[in-house]
């Protein structure tokens, strides 16, 4: 059984919540759908919801069935968001972002999905910067990447997958804080087989989920202004 705790909202009407324990994926989908509908109807405010899931795989609208091997038999779900296969599990902070995109949000003009995705990327980059990790974008690849230039390698540390329904956003981002990275071996993450995945812990940074939450909250204000 999980409980939700609300963080004090800033001056804007954006609400922040984080859920204790592992939130079942179907529960998260149902809660997001209900909140998005309420935002659209004007009966609820915007929300950033930070959760942790049990081990599972989700398929985006572009997912290739051949990219799923799933040797450990984790549950799989059709997510309905953009993108391909994604892993969620303990030690990963998933941020579900429900905003009314008919309104401007910091650098995001109304009804500009491309700029909204750019802002989510920037949110993750600035969050990682608070741990002295340089997160980077890659042309043609979704998510945030960390490069080891000395070794000539790079790995994905955060995923992005969004859905927009009648100009209300849902789904969002996933930041690898301390997940079991071997679990990613059950898929080709986001359809990219030539690069690996990493986490803050794998980079030698023993951050906790509450510390990641605090960094996400501060970085949000940097990007979205509230």
C-alpha positions as CSV (number, residue, x, y, z in Angstrom):
1,X,0.0,0.0,0.0
2,X,1.5,3.3,-0.9
3,X,0.7,6.7,0.5
4,X,1.1,10.1,-1.2
5,X,2.6,13.2,0.4
6,X,2.0,16.7,-1.1
7,X,4.9,19.1,-1.1
8,X,3.9,22.8,-0.4
9,X,3.1,24.3,-3.8
10,X,5.0,27.4,-5.0
11,X,3.3,30.6,-5.8
12,X,2.0,29.1,-9.1
13,X,-0.8,26.6,-9.0
14,X,1.5,23.7,-9.8
15,X,1.2,21.0,-7.2
16,X,4.0,18.5,-6.3
17,X,3.4,15.1,-4.9
18,X,5.6,12.1,-4.2
19,X,4.4,8.6,-3.4
20,X,5.9,6.3,-0.8
21,X,6.5,2.7,-1.7
22,X,6.1,1.1,-5.1
23,X,3.2,2.3,-7.1
24,X,1.5,-0.3,-9.4
25,X,1.7,0.9,-13.0
26,X,-2.0,0.5,-13.7
27,X,-2.8,2.7,-10.7
28,X,-0.4,5.4,-12.0
29,X,-2.1,5.3,-15.4
30,X,-5.6,5.6,-13.9
31,X,-4.5,8.4,-11.6
32,X,-2.9,10.4,-14.5
33,X,-5.9,10.0,-16.7
34,X,-8.2,11.2,-14.0
35,X,-6.0,14.2,-13.2
36,X,-5.5,15.1,-16.8
37,X,-9.2,15.1,-17.3
38,X,-9.7,17.3,-14.2
39,X,-7.1,19.7,-15.4
40,X,-8.8,19.9,-18.8
41,X,-12.2,20.5,-17.1
42,X,-10.7,23.2,-14.8
43,X,-11.5,21.3,-11.6
44,X,-7.9,20.5,-10.6
45,X,-4.5,22.2,-10.9
46,X,-1.4,21.1,-12.6
47,X,0.7,18.4,-11.0
48,X,4.2,16.9,-11.0
49,X,4.0,13.5,-9.4
50,X,7.2,11.6,-8.4
51,X,6.8,7.9,-8.0
52,X,8.8,4.6,-7.9
53,X,7.5,1.5,-9.6
54,X,8.0,-2.3,-9.2
55,X,10.2,-3.8,-12.0
56,X,8.3,-3.6,-15.3
57,X,8.6,-2.8,-18.9
58,X,6.4,-0.3,-20.8
59,X,5.9,-0.1,-24.6
60,X,5.5,3.3,-26.3
61,X,3.7,3.7,-29.5
62,X,6.8,3.0,-31.5
63,X,7.9,-0.1,-29.6
64,X,9.3,-3.0,-31.7
65,X,8.2,-6.4,-30.2
66,X,11.6,-7.8,-31.2
67,X,13.3,-5.4,-28.8
68,X,11.7,-7.2,-25.8
69,X,13.4,-10.4,-24.5
70,X,12.3,-10.1,-20.8
71,X,14.2,-13.1,-19.4
72,X,13.1,-12.4,-15.8
73,X,9.4,-12.3,-16.8
74,X,8.6,-8.7,-15.6
75,X,5.1,-7.4,-16.3
76,X,4.7,-5.5,-19.6
77,X,2.3,-2.7,-20.3
78,X,1.1,-0.7,-23.3
79,X,1.9,2.8,-22.1
80,X,0.2,4.9,-24.8
81,X,3.0,7.5,-24.7
82,X,5.5,8.2,-27.4
83,X,8.7,6.3,-27.7
84,X,9.7,2.7,-27.5
85,X,10.5,0.2,-24.7
86,X,11.3,1.6,-21.2
87,X,12.2,-0.1,-17.9
88,X,10.8,1.2,-14.6
89,X,11.8,-0.2,-11.2
90,X,13.0,0.4,-7.7
91,X,15.8,3.0,-7.5
92,X,14.5,4.9,-10.5
93,X,12.6,8.2,-10.0
94,X,9.7,8.5,-12.4
95,X,8.3,12.0,-12.8
96,X,4.8,12.3,-14.2
97,X,4.1,15.8,-15.5
98,X,0.5,17.0,-16.0
99,X,0.4,20.5,-17.4
100,X,-2.2,22.6,-19.3
101,X,-0.2,23.2,-22.5
102,X,-2.7,25.8,-23.8
103,X,-0.8,28.0,-21.3
104,X,2.8,29.2,-21.4
105,X,5.2,27.5,-18.9
106,X,8.5,29.4,-18.6
107,X,10.2,29.0,-22.0
108,X,7.4,26.8,-23.4
109,X,4.9,28.7,-25.5
110,X,1.3,27.5,-25.6
111,X,0.7,24.4,-27.8
112,X,4.4,23.9,-28.5
113,X,5.1,20.2,-28.0
114,X,8.7,20.3,-29.3
115,X,9.6,23.1,-26.9
116,X,7.9,21.2,-24.1
117,X,10.0,18.1,-24.7
118,X,13.1,20.4,-24.8
119,X,12.2,21.8,-21.4
120,X,11.8,18.4,-19.9
121,X,15.3,17.5,-21.2
122,X,16.6,20.8,-19.7
123,X,14.9,19.9,-16.4
124,X,16.8,16.6,-16.3
125,X,20.1,18.2,-17.4
126,X,19.9,20.8,-14.6
127,X,18.9,18.2,-12.1
128,X,22.0,16.2,-13.0
129,X,24.1,19.3,-12.8
130,X,23.3,19.6,-9.1
131,X,25.1,16.3,-8.7
132,X,28.0,17.5,-10.9
133,X,27.0,15.2,-13.7
134,X,27.0,16.6,-17.2
135,X,23.8,15.3,-18.9
136,X,23.6,15.8,-22.7
137,X,21.2,15.7,-25.5
138,X,21.9,13.6,-28.7
139,X,20.4,14.4,-32.1
140,X,18.0,11.7,-33.1
141,X,18.0,10.0,-29.7
142,X,15.5,10.6,-27.0
143,X,16.6,10.9,-23.4
144,X,19.6,12.3,-21.5
145,X,23.1,10.9,-22.0
146,X,26.4,10.8,-20.0
147,X,29.6,10.6,-22.0
148,X,32.9,9.1,-20.9
149,X,35.1,10.9,-23.3
150,X,38.3,9.2,-22.1
151,X,36.8,5.8,-22.9
152,X,34.9,7.0,-26.0
153,X,31.6,5.6,-24.6
154,X,28.3,7.0,-23.4
155,X,25.3,5.7,-21.6
156,X,21.7,6.8,-21.0
157,X,20.8,8.1,-17.6
158,X,17.3,9.4,-18.1
159,X,14.3,8.6,-20.4
160,X,11.6,10.9,-21.6
161,X,8.2,9.8,-22.9
162,X,5.2,12.1,-23.2
163,X,1.6,12.0,-24.2
164,X,-0.6,15.0,-24.9
165,X,-4.4,14.6,-24.7
166,X,-6.4,17.7,-25.7
167,X,-3.4,19.8,-24.8
168,X,-2.9,18.4,-21.3
169,X,0.4,16.5,-20.9
170,X,0.9,13.3,-19.0
171,X,3.6,10.6,-18.6
172,X,7.0,12.3,-18.4
173,X,10.5,11.4,-17.4
174,X,12.5,8.6,-15.6
175,X,15.8,9.3,-13.9
176,X,18.1,6.5,-12.9
177,X,19.2,7.1,-9.4
178,X,20.1,3.6,-8.1
179,X,18.1,1.0,-10.1
180,X,19.4,-2.5,-10.9
181,X,20.9,-1.8,-14.2
182,X,20.9,-5.5,-15.2
183,X,17.2,-5.3,-15.4
184,X,17.5,-3.1,-18.5
185,X,18.9,-6.2,-20.3
186,X,15.4,-7.4,-20.9
187,X,14.8,-4.8,-23.6
188,X,16.6,-2.7,-26.1
189,X,16.0,0.6,-24.3
190,X,14.4,3.1,-26.6
191,X,15.5,1.0,-29.6
192,X,19.1,1.8,-29.1
193,X,21.4,-1.2,-28.8
194,X,24.8,0.3,-29.3
195,X,24.9,2.3,-26.1
196,X,24.3,1.3,-22.4
197,X,22.5,2.7,-19.5
198,X,23.9,4.2,-16.3
199,X,22.8,5.7,-13.0
200,X,24.0,8.2,-10.4
201,X,25.1,5.3,-8.3
202,X,27.0,3.7,-11.2
203,X,28.8,7.0,-11.6
204,X,29.9,6.9,-8.0
205,X,27.3,9.3,-6.7
206,X,25.4,7.7,-3.7
207,X,22.3,9.9,-4.1
208,X,19.0,9.0,-2.4
209,X,15.6,9.3,-4.0
210,X,14.7,12.2,-1.6
211,X,17.9,14.0,-2.7
212,X,16.9,13.4,-6.3
213,X,13.5,14.8,-5.5
214,X,15.0,17.9,-4.0
215,X,17.2,18.4,-7.0
216,X,14.3,17.9,-9.4
217,X,12.2,20.5,-7.5
218,X,14.9,23.1,-7.6
219,X,15.8,22.4,-11.3
220,X,12.1,22.7,-12.2
221,X,12.1,26.3,-10.9
222,X,15.3,27.0,-12.9
223,X,13.6,25.9,-16.1
224,X,9.9,26.5,-15.8
225,X,10.0,29.4,-13.3
226,X,7.8,27.9,-10.6
